[in-house]
């Protein structure tokens, strides 16, 4: 599509809406913002850096005047291509909207702008004995706005819940540039739960400009344990066994042999290098419950073949054990130039057979695969490590990905636990949703954004709307 | 098999009807506004479809009652902590009205409990939203949209809920102390209720923790759950929790009986006359909140407030139900 003239007019309009320095369209900027941390690459028409909600609205209205789509973006740590610009959009980067606006320690609420980094919020409220529970592995880099878009999780979401359970209210700019407050700080609002719909909508319903999140009190007692196993099946069975015993730990993470060795070589967290799998288990809450549950975890683990059960003796050891887990993706960067990280969820009772299938798929496709994941909620993260320069490797990587997803769905699982659908898994949506299901989602998305300009082409596969389908009645002339 | 048949029949009825209202046991029938009288009644199937205790998830027909659900889960010492006022309430009815239970302070609102919903749309299609696993971001969050939608988007047929282990000890205790101070001294009590005179606290966990937590909060053990305010005209106020102290004396002056969920902001209200309930609504609005009519008071609007973002709300309703056949009149 030829849009040169349009483009100049768009740029002029954007630069009159925002300090001209904060509207960029140079090749370097466009290249930097052509993708997120996933593999899909797109192209932006312009990249804007607003500093206030009003500026976000002004940019969205300017985009609307030129009939351009817009894509919101935080730190770009998303892995599903949710922030990849498609259809020459205006990319709206929220990283300069990075103020913590208000902390109410009595009501345990913080109002933040979308560009506030996840970990910065927890650090800012630590002196109050409070924390923000969702803790994605990228929490040092990812923004809370991005967390809202993807409904992000993290190890500690097992007991505390994912982002949706922690967001109370959101100020948003909708597709037409109008503003709305979704949700509120009263426990209930009249009407539909627009706040709940917006969380996890991957930027397709508008842009958050301020977010009220719930803060949780720090637990009086925390116990972190490392269990190691001589077989991956025993470790997986222990996960299922712990949940079946009625224990929902604060976090329950699993790492297989390959990743355990890689992490140990990288940070020296004291993980056993010869383990087939380790489980990192954290229990928190009141001391009696922590004692009870940690005893039970150790018992279940030993019954199911744990070789050792190590309990962190102090905060330093606890931090070291977590450093191992949270450094996993840094560790693999040393092994090969490329990686592909998957994200799917299976019922926790199906962990053992599904993991066996996942490893078999990697063997069949002759791929190096590691698993480091949120085992407690059945959220698998098979990680394929490879050298993209090897001929034919990408085909095998993609094929393995499709097969892994199919195996998870066949076991009663879903497509994504926390990364989102974005561009990456759009076409997989029919694996779990019928045409009627997808049509309902498309109606919801269109009701939020009739213009279709908010992050187009994400989440829903083409053909999701009934009208788009090739349903030709018999005898029709076409 | 029986369930499938029932859903197919339901879908046929809905496809051809002009106005439809899903009916459970009418426990929460007066919450919000009454549906138009010409609507035909439909019933969702009941019973457990799958229950996997080791996954902590249960899938049930939307017509399943709290009593049935509690019985099934109880055999495995699990619960969903829905806590409706009557165990005759159906899960579909609870989700439609969106009323969270009294243990919300610790266990979260009703919406956090729902993993997957299946419902029949206006054109008789069966639609699924969400998914059966405890964690899922595949597609838009239709389950949250359905909770509290008063049946205006479709007729719920099937629901998957997250379960939790029942705590070993569950104890009510009480004090005459200021409820906010009591709440602050605890870690995560399940419930703190206050009627202006007495604070009652529910603590759940292992025995040692329940005892220690009660001592920390400074309450006297051996209490029981308080009775919720009763009367011919009832409602629930939703306000920011920090406004409770100013709200309380105003409610007393309004001659209503009330019980507040401290730290949550829900205040249960009962009145002897419709006029008193209206006064309570005025008090709620003066504190920045609103009052949902739950029973009685036939002369007043069920919500009393304009829906926030009414245009967007209406677009969503119409997107799902273009002819307005579902629960006409019920939600607004």
Interface residues (C-beta under 8 A of the other chain):
Chain A: X104 X106 X107 X150 X151 X153 X157 X161 X162 X164 X165 X174 X180 X181 X182 X184 X185 X186 X187 X188 X189 X190 X191 X192 X193 X194 X196 X197 X199 X200 X201 X217 X219 X220 X240 X243 X244 X246 X247 X248 X285 X286 X287 X288 X289 X292 X345 X346 X347 X348 X349 X374 X377 X378 X379 X412 X413 X414 X415 X416 X417 X418 X419 X420 X421 X425 X429 X432 X433 X434 X436 X437 X438 X439 X440 X441 X443 X444 X445 X446 X447 X448 X450 X459 X460
Chain B: X52 X53 X54 X55 X56 X57 X77 X78 X98 X100 X104 X108 X109 X111 X112 X121 X125 X126 X127 X128 X129 X131 X132 X133 X134 X135 X136 X137 X138 X139 X140 X141 X142 X144 X145 X147 X148 X149 X164 X165 X180 X187 X188 X205 X206 X207 X208 X209 X212 X213 X236 X238 X239 X240 X241 X242 X261 X264 X265 X266 X288 X289 X290 X292 X303 X305 X306 X307 X308 X309 X310 X312 X313 X315 X316 X317 X318 X319 X320 X331 X332
